[in-house]
Amino acid sequence: MKLPSLALVATRVWVAATFSALSCLPATAQQIDYSKLEIKTTNLGHGVYLLGWQGGDSLILVEDHGVLLVDTSVAPMGDKIKAAIAKVSNKPITLIINTHAHADHFGANEALAKGGATIVAHVNLRERMAKGFTAFNQAIPPSPPAALPTVTYGDAMTLHFGGETVQLFHPPNAHTDSDTLVHFKRANVIHASGTIGGDGGYVFFDMGSGGSLAGTIVAEDKMLSLSDDKTRIVADEGDPASTETLKASRDMLVTLRARVQRLIDEGKSEDEAVASKPTKDFDPQWVHQGNFVTGDTITRLAYQSLKGVTPPTTPRR
């Protein structure tokens, strides 16, 4: 029996989680043997390093007085992240930034903040962590007090960490409703908080967690305003993207929005919109093996977002 359209997206997420370590999915939804994962450390310059592994990444900023860490991954990755940092610096982790409310971005908070690190995040992220929430049809329990952000902000915040200026910006309702874009000004590096696709694929906006197409476009516009031709943009997974790739993603999303809105205005149903293949010319560039966001999937997401449809908590059969 054919699944209703909303359920189809949720089902695709779960199928993809079984076969691919998608960075945007909660850890327990992924079939990953974390003991076998290796962290690849890449020097991005000016004390900033990318810690990357299959299915995710973190950023660190190393200064004389300590280490700033962006995203702690899931709990089983805590020791591996600590070991990777130790290979670069013997300084303690003194500041942690969580970029959004998916469990693979704050799961090792408690372990990695034990040395007294301050945890910073958007106010919506702390609220979700404190109360518990549901993402990708999975109940995420309330976080222990030691894992909660102790400093929160609303729209923007500037941190001065050693010789680096770190700017935090909240794009409302982008990848989620709790995103933080992290801009390292001196190093010319931006952590995108999931608002661009990993490895140059289609981006995913999690409407069940407050994300939207319009907000994702706003986030990409904001990053473009901070970028030049040498900026590295870090997604949830994969090598950093260029400003050229970011601009191409923003232009593609703006065009997709116009195409899907036109189909909505013509009275097309979601299935009819998908059948019309509005992403046909984009798919060769943006559909990547291992990424569950196909042309049909992003069309459904765009349609639902523009129609203001809230995905169900559980897939309908």
N, C-alpha and C positions, 0 to 999 in steps of 0.2 A: 504494500500500500504506500502511496506517495505521501511523504511527510509534508505537513504544512510548512510554508516558507521560513517562518521564524525558527522552527525546530531544526530545519535543514542546516542553518548556520551553526546552531549549537552542536548538532551532531558532527558536522565537519570539524569543529574545534576539537571534539573528543577523539575523533578518528586520527586527526593530525597529531594529537598529543601522544597517542600510542606509538607512532612511528617516528616522530621527530621531536627533538628537544627544543620546543618553541620557548623563547625567552619570556614571552608575555604570559605564559601559563603558570599557575601555581605549581610548586614543586611536586606535591603529592599527586597531581594529575599527570605527571610525566613518568614514563617508564625509563628511568635513568639510574645507572649504577654509578653513584657519585664517587665511589672509591677508585674508579678507573679514569676519572676525568683528570686531565692535566691542564694547568693554567699556563698560558703563553703570555709573557710579559713583553710589552712593546713600549719603548721610550718615545714619547711624543714631544719631548723637549721641555725645557724650563721647569723640570721637576715633576712633570705630569707623566704618568705611566698608565697604559691600558692593560688590565688583567682580563684576558679573554679565555673562554673555554666553550665547549660545545653547548650551545643553548643559552649563553649569557655573557655578561661582562661586568666589570667594575672599573672605576678610575681611582687612582690615588695621586695626591699631590704631596711630594716630599719636601719638607723644609727643615731647617736646623733644629727647630724646637719640637717637631712632631710630624705626624702624617694625617692628612685629610683623606677620607675614604668616601667615595660615592657608591652607594648600594652595597649591601652585605650578602646578597644572594640568599640561598636557602640554608637552613641550619647545618646540613651535612657538609656544606662548602666552607664553613667558618675556619676550620683548621687549615685548609688548603690556602685560603686567602691570606691568613696570618703568616703561613710559611712563605708565600710568594712575596709578601711585603718585606719579610725579614731578609730576603735575598737582595733587596734594594736598599733598605734602611734598618738600622737598629733602634730607631726612635719609636716611641709609643704612638698608637692611634689616639689622637686627641679630638678629632672632629669627624662625625659621620653625617652624610647627607643622604636621605632616602628620597628617591625621585617620584615614586607613586605607589598606590595601594594595590600591587600585585605581590603575592607572598614571596616570589623569588627576588624581591628587591629589599626586603627587610627581615628575612627569616633568621639571619645570623646576628641580628642586632645585639641581643643580650650577651652573646659570647664575645663579640668583637668590641663591645663598649665596656667590658669588665675593668679595664685599666683606668676608667674614669672619663672616657670620651663623651663629649656632648653630642646629642643626636638632634639634627635639624631637619624639618620637613614642613610641607604645607599643612595648614590647620586641618584640612579635610582628611589627610592621611592619618594624623594622630587620632582623630575622632573615629575613623574606621577601625584602626588598630585597637583602640581602647574598648570599643563596643563589640568587635567582631563583625564580620560581613560575609557576603556570598559573592564569589567570583567564579565564572566558568562552571556554574552548577555545583560548586564545592563550598561548604561552610568553612570559613576561616575563623577559628576561635579567637577570643580576645587575647591580645599579647600581654605577657607579664609586665609589670611596671618597669622593670629594668630595660625592657626593649623599646619602650615608648619614646618618641621624640620629646625632648625637654625644652626645645626652642622651636616655636612655630611662627609662621608669617602668613600674610594674606595675599598681597599682590606681588610684592618684590622685596628683596633684601640684598644687601651688600655685605660680604664678609671679607676681612683683611687677614690673610693667613700667610705669615712671613712676608715675602716680597710679592705675593700674588693677590690680585683683586678678584674675588669670586662673586659673580652676580647670579642671584636666583630670581627667576621669573616664573609666575604661575599663569599659564594659558588656560582659561576656564574651559572645561568640558572638551578636552582634546583627546588624547589616548584614554584618559580617565578624567575624573573630576578632581584629582589630587596631584596633578603633574607638577614637577619642578624642572624647568630648563636650567642647566648649570653651565655658566659661561666663565671659563678661565681666560681673563683678558690678556695677560702677558703671554701665556702659552698659545692663545688663539685656538682653543679647543672648546667645543660645546657638547655636553651630554644632552641628548634629545628626549630622554624620558619616554621612549617608545613612540614618539610622534613622527618618526620616519621609519620606513621599512628596513629590516636588517638585510645587509648585503645587497642593497639596491632594489629590493622587491616591493610589492604593494604594501602600504602601511595598513595597520589594523587599529581601528578605534573601537574600544570596548564599551558599547552603549549600556550594558548591564552595570558598568561601574561609572557611568556618567559621561562617557566619551561621546564624540560626535564628529561628523564630517566637517562642519563649519569650524569647530574648535581646533581640529587638526590643521586646517588651512591657516588659521590665525597663528598657531604655534610655528608652523613652517615660515610664515611671513616674519614672525618675530626673530627667528633664527637667521633669516636672510638679512635682516636689518643689522645684525651683529657680526656678519660674516664678510670676509674678503676672499680673494682667490686662493689664499693659503690656509683657510680655516679647515680644521678637521671636525666632523660632526659624528658623534658616537651614538649609534642606535642601541637597541637592547642586545644585539648580537652581531658578530662579524667585524670586519675591518672598518675603520672610520670612512665615512662618506665625504665627498668633496662638496663645495658650495654649488658646483655645476649640477651634481646629482640632486642636491636639495632643491634647487630651483626647478629642475625638471619634474620632481615629485610635486612641488606646489602647482606648477602649471598643469600637470596632468589632473590633479584633484580639482582644480578650478574648472577645467573643461568637463570632467566627469560630472561635477555638480550641475553644470548647465545642461548637459545632455539628459541626465536623469530627471531633473526638474521639468524639462520639456516633455518627457514621457509622462510624468505625473500630471502635468497640465493637460495633456491629451487624453487623460482618463485611463491610462494603461495600468493594469494590475502589476503587482510585483513580479509575478511569473512572466507576464508579457514584456515587462521592462528587461528582465534577464534574457529572454528569448531574442530580443532585438540586438543583443551583443553590442552595447555602447562602448565597450572597452576593446573591441576587436583589434583596433590599430595600436593599442597600448600593450596588449598582452605579450607580444614577443620581447619587449624590453622589461616588463615588470613582473611577469610570472616566472618564478624561480623554483627549481626542484627543491622539495623539502619545505617550502612555505605554503601553508594551507590557504593563504589568501589568493585565490584565483580571480580571474576577471569576473566570473559569475558571482563569487563571494563578495567582492568589493562593490559590485552593482547592487546586490541585496542590501549590504550595509548602507550604501549611499541612499537607496530608496527608503529604507526604514528610518534613517536619520532625518532625511528631508520631510518625511511624513510624520515625524515625532512619535514613532512606534517604539514602545519600551519592550525589549525582549523578555520572554517569560523566564522565570527563575529556573524552571526545569523544562526540558524538551517535551513538546507535545507529540504524542504518537497517533 
